[in-house]
């Protein structure tokens, strides 16, 4: 399925419920959950990207604009509205995302890393979605045990 062909009926809305440092690597884990807490999607991101997401979650403002703040500012000044971020597919354990924009010419999409799409969506106050296909392909079958190991089973509840 091409990213532009994502069917809105198959999208599941997610919220960021936390960002955790991975003790084994120099990365962070973004914990995404659906509204019923039935689905969990952990995504590993770089430390810088994880910090950008964490700052947006906590409402922290950098003294100088970060990249995601700059992109949001450009969009606002150009009358472009960031409408949603969608995690569209996973290939070889790498997630892909699209950022949806509303312009004077209609809806446009931009390819993105999930970390950038999430960081921008949080700053633009727009929803984050994942396709059902991505949830089917996510790694690991026992996410509850995995979350418990990280001490995050009840994160966001």
Secondary structure, DSSP 8 states (H G I E B T S, - for coil): --GGG--GGGEEEEEEEEEEE-TTSSEEEEEEEETTS--EEEEEEEHHHHHHHHHHHTT---SS--HHHHHHHHHHHTT-EEEEEEEEEEETTEEEEEEEEEETTEEEEEEE-HHHHHHHHHHHT-EEEEEHHHHHH-S-S-HHHHHHHTT-TTTT-
